[in-house]
Amino acid sequence: MLLLDACSIINLYTTGRMDAIIDEEDSVYGMVSSVQQEALAVRRGGSGEDAREFDPIDLSGMISRGALHVVVPTEAELAVFVEISQQLGDGEALSVAVALARGYAIVTDDRIAVRVIAGRVPVYPSLGIIKAWVERQHLSRAAITAMLRDLRQRGSYVPGRNHQLRPWWDQYLGNG
């Protein structure tokens, strides 16, 4: 299972293609139950007066059809969470605790979380999931640019200068 934390849900959702990405993927996707309360909304984006207003994130369709699983932590996982929460925010800490206990991989873009769990569980950036899906779909340059622009505007995401996928990002949006 690929366990999504709040930032990865926001990033996937802002592309406008999260349904298709997790439906088409061979992997099983999940999220810890409390993460849904953290990933509430994304910016509307665009250039209009309402660009900075928020639209709610609605995962109910993906959950109801079984494309996105809600994982309820056990007591043992909650004990690990308390330990990890001293280093990470609650959503990331609980996701990491569950991933560690169950042997799941985690999808996160939180740099601190990546550092804390490095070598303990597989970690994937949401941009890597997006890039892999885009390549399988053979999307046009314009469609890829629009998705990445939405990710930047609506999710306030830009990969760091040393991010492994920054050159790919820069191909479509430049390095601004």
Buried (B, 14 or more C-beta within 10 A) or exposed (E): BBBBBBBBBBBBBBBBBBBEBBEEBEEBBBBBEBBBEBBEBBBBBEEEEEEEEEBEBEBEEBBEEEBBBEBEBEEEBEEBBEEBBEBBBBBBBBBBBBBBBBEBEBBBBBEEBBEBBEEEBEBBBBBBBBBEBBEEBEBEEEEBBBBBBBBBBBBEBBBEEEBEEBEBBBEBBEEE
